[in-house]
Amino acid sequence: MVSQLLPFSCVDGPGSRLVLFLQGCNYQCKNCHNPHTIGLCDACGDCVATCPDNALTLINLNNKPRIRWDSERCSQCDTCLAVCPKQASPKVTHYTVEEILGILHRQRHFINGITVSGGEASLQLPFIIELFQGIKASESLSHLSCMLDTNGSLSLTGWHKLLPFLDGAMVDLKAWQQDTHRYITGRDNHAVFKSIQLLAQQQKLYEVRLLHIPSITDYEQEIEALATYLLQLGADTRVKLNAFHHHGVVDGALTWPSCTQTDIERLAAKLAKRGVMNLILPSCYI
């Protein structure tokens, strides 16, 4: 279940990449910039009658109700997202592995690899494993790197299934302390630390991402522990600092302060002072 397919991206891993954003997430982040990717559509039909373009139809597929989305009619007004009671989107496309491999084959001369993101991509782990396995087994596609953008909640069992076909992962560390992480996401971060550690040991941790939300996240308060931890991951691991902004967020997070360039540079300076040098800062601030 894909919420969006980007043929080209230069910000979702190394080089130019095709990016799949999969629908569904197991976190309930208050600050989510794409909240419509969290839930899974249950075909309740609430969005159908409200669509001004008549781009949505309630159908029966294999004795199961489903919303059919007509992308040609859709004007992207997002009325359907506003009325959905489950923070879901009916504007998803169901792809088979063979269909994605076909798209990659047509794009193979123009990209360096594929990144699967979300939502939380690892919730559709069997699809990702089969897709990455197919890429590695294809003579025309095997040069493409296979990357995962994740919140790090995948179990160690899941990672061991994926690792043989994975070239690298980008993991969000949304907070240091458990209480802060639960406040932001609704989940603790035990699995995140385990995922980061395993990926670092296997030399497949491409990047740790820190989304800085002034007065909400605890990176600065826990700077000593955070810096010590990041240094243990190896000098090759990128630490990407992202700045929180209000675009796409809903409810209480709209009252949270935006992260400025000054905020990011202060956090970067504190990390650098403690030896964390492979820092990636935003190229622009919204």
GIWOSUL-V471830 format. One record per residue. N is the residue number from 0. SS is DSSP state (@ for helix, = for strand, . for the rest). NEAR is the number of other ideal C-beta (glycine too) atoms within 12 Angstrom. Layout:
# GIWOSUL-V471830
n->N ss->SS near->NEAR
n->N ss->SS near->NEAR
This chain:
# GIWOSUL-V471830
n->0 ss->. near->33
n->1 ss->= near->34
n->2 ss->= near->37
n->3 ss->= near->28
n->4 ss->= near->30
n->5 ss->= near->25
n->6 ss->= near->21
n->7 ss->= near->20
n->8 ss->= near->28
n->9 ss->. near->19
n->10 ss->. near->23
n->11 ss->. near->36
n->12 ss->. near->35
n->13 ss->. near->24
n->14 ss->. near->24
n->15 ss->. near->24
n->16 ss->= near->35
n->17 ss->= near->40
n->18 ss->= near->36
n->19 ss->= near->42
n->20 ss->= near->34
n->21 ss->= near->39
n->22 ss->. near->36
n->23 ss->. near->33
n->24 ss->. near->38
n->25 ss->. near->28
n->26 ss->. near->36
n->27 ss->. near->25
n->28 ss->. near->40
n->29 ss->. near->30
n->30 ss->. near->39
n->31 ss->. near->34
n->32 ss->. near->27
n->33 ss->. near->30
n->34 ss->@ near->30
n->35 ss->@ near->35
n->36 ss->@ near->39
n->37 ss->. near->34
n->38 ss->. near->30
n->39 ss->. near->29
n->40 ss->. near->36
n->41 ss->. near->20
n->42 ss->. near->25
n->43 ss->. near->22
n->44 ss->. near->24
n->45 ss->@ near->23
n->46 ss->@ near->36
n->47 ss->@ near->28
n->48 ss->@ near->16
n->49 ss->@ near->20
n->50 ss->. near->31
n->51 ss->. near->19
n->52 ss->. near->22
n->53 ss->. near->19
n->54 ss->. near->25
n->55 ss->= near->35
n->56 ss->= near->23
n->57 ss->= near->22
n->58 ss->= near->18
n->59 ss->= near->13
n->60 ss->= near->13
n->61 ss->. near->8
n->62 ss->. near->7
n->63 ss->= near->12
n->64 ss->= near->18
n->65 ss->= near->24
n->66 ss->= near->35
n->67 ss->= near->27
n->68 ss->= near->33
n->69 ss->. near->20
n->70 ss->. near->17
n->71 ss->. near->10
n->72 ss->. near->17
n->73 ss->. near->25
n->74 ss->. near->16
n->75 ss->. near->18
n->76 ss->. near->18
n->77 ss->. near->23
n->78 ss->@ near->25
n->79 ss->@ near->36
n->80 ss->@ near->33
n->81 ss->@ near->19
n->82 ss->@ near->24
n->83 ss->. near->33
n->84 ss->. near->15
n->85 ss->. near->26
n->86 ss->. near->28
n->87 ss->. near->32
n->88 ss->. near->38
n->89 ss->. near->41
n->90 ss->. near->36
n->91 ss->. near->34
n->92 ss->= near->25
n->93 ss->. near->23
n->94 ss->. near->27
n->95 ss->. near->16
n->96 ss->@ near->28
n->97 ss->@ near->15
n->98 ss->@ near->19
n->99 ss->@ near->35
n->100 ss->@ near->29
n->101 ss->@ near->19
n->102 ss->@ near->29
n->103 ss->@ near->39
n->104 ss->@ near->23
n->105 ss->@ near->16
n->106 ss->@ near->27
n->107 ss->. near->24
n->108 ss->. near->13
n->109 ss->. near->19
n->110 ss->. near->32
n->111 ss->. near->28
n->112 ss->= near->36
n->113 ss->= near->49
n->114 ss->= near->43
n->115 ss->= near->50
n->116 ss->= near->41
n->117 ss->. near->41
n->118 ss->. near->38
n->119 ss->. near->42
n->120 ss->@ near->46
n->121 ss->@ near->37
n->122 ss->@ near->30
n->123 ss->@ near->36
n->124 ss->@ near->31
n->125 ss->@ near->17
n->126 ss->@ near->30
n->127 ss->@ near->40
n->128 ss->@ near->28
n->129 ss->@ near->24
n->130 ss->@ near->40
n->131 ss->@ near->39
n->132 ss->@ near->23
n->133 ss->@ near->28
n->134 ss->@ near->35
n->135 ss->@ near->26
n->136 ss->@ near->18
n->137 ss->. near->24
n->138 ss->. near->12
n->139 ss->. near->18
n->140 ss->. near->31
n->141 ss->. near->21
n->142 ss->. near->19
n->143 ss->. near->37
n->144 ss->= near->31
n->145 ss->= near->43
n->146 ss->= near->40
n->147 ss->= near->49
n->148 ss->= near->38
n->149 ss->= near->46
n->150 ss->. near->42
n->151 ss->. near->43
n->152 ss->. near->36
n->153 ss->. near->35
n->154 ss->. near->21
n->155 ss->@ near->22
n->156 ss->@ near->15
n->157 ss->@ near->28
n->158 ss->@ near->35
n->159 ss->@ near->21
n->160 ss->@ near->20
n->161 ss->@ near->38
n->162 ss->@ near->29
n->163 ss->@ near->16
n->164 ss->@ near->31
n->165 ss->. near->42
n->166 ss->. near->33
n->167 ss->= near->37
n->168 ss->= near->45
n->169 ss->= near->40
n->170 ss->= near->44
n->171 ss->= near->40
n->172 ss->. near->44
n->173 ss->. near->41
n->174 ss->. near->38
n->175 ss->. near->29
n->176 ss->. near->22
n->177 ss->@ near->20
n->178 ss->@ near->15
n->179 ss->@ near->26
n->180 ss->@ near->33
n->181 ss->@ near->21
n->182 ss->@ near->25
n->183 ss->@ near->37
n->184 ss->@ near->33
n->185 ss->. near->21
n->186 ss->. near->25
n->187 ss->. near->23
n->188 ss->. near->31
n->189 ss->@ near->17
n->190 ss->@ near->30
n->191 ss->@ near->40
n->192 ss->@ near->30
n->193 ss->@ near->23
n->194 ss->@ near->39
n->195 ss->@ near->39
n->196 ss->@ near->25
n->197 ss->@ near->28
n->198 ss->@ near->37
n->199 ss->@ near->29
n->200 ss->@ near->19
n->201 ss->. near->23
n->202 ss->. near->17
n->203 ss->. near->33
n->204 ss->= near->38
n->205 ss->= near->38
n->206 ss->= near->38
n->207 ss->= near->46
n->208 ss->= near->36
n->209 ss->= near->44
n->210 ss->= near->37
n->211 ss->= near->44
n->212 ss->. near->38
n->213 ss->. near->24
n->214 ss->. near->17
n->215 ss->. near->31
n->216 ss->. near->39
n->217 ss->. near->28
n->218 ss->. near->42
n->219 ss->. near->30
n->220 ss->. near->19
n->221 ss->. near->26
n->222 ss->@ near->27
n->223 ss->@ near->19
n->224 ss->@ near->21
n->225 ss->@ near->33
n->226 ss->@ near->29
n->227 ss->@ near->16
n->228 ss->@ near->29
n->229 ss->@ near->40
n->230 ss->@ near->22
n->231 ss->. near->20
n->232 ss->. near->32
n->233 ss->. near->25
n->234 ss->. near->16
n->235 ss->. near->17
n->236 ss->. near->33
n->237 ss->= near->27
n->238 ss->= near->40
n->239 ss->= near->33
n->240 ss->= near->40
n->241 ss->= near->35
n->242 ss->= near->35
n->243 ss->. near->37
n->244 ss->. near->27
n->245 ss->. near->21
n->246 ss->. near->17
n->247 ss->. near->21
n->248 ss->. near->26
n->249 ss->. near->24
n->250 ss->@ near->16
n->251 ss->@ near->16
n->252 ss->@ near->26
n->253 ss->@ near->18
n->254 ss->@ near->15
n->255 ss->. near->25
n->256 ss->. near->20
n->257 ss->. near->25
n->258 ss->. near->33
n->259 ss->. near->19
n->260 ss->@ near->20
n->261 ss->@ near->17
n->262 ss->@ near->31
n->263 ss->@ near->35
n->264 ss->@ near->20
n->265 ss->@ near->22
n->266 ss->@ near->40
n->267 ss->@ near->32
n->268 ss->@ near->20
n->269 ss->@ near->26
n->270 ss->@ near->35
n->271 ss->@ near->21
n->272 ss->@ near->15
n->273 ss->. near->23
n->274 ss->. near->20
n->275 ss->. near->33
n->276 ss->. near->20
n->277 ss->. near->24
n->278 ss->= near->31
n->279 ss->= near->25
n->280 ss->. near->27
n->281 ss->. near->26
n->282 ss->. near->14
n->283 ss->. near->11
n->284 ss->. near->20
n->285 ss->. near->17
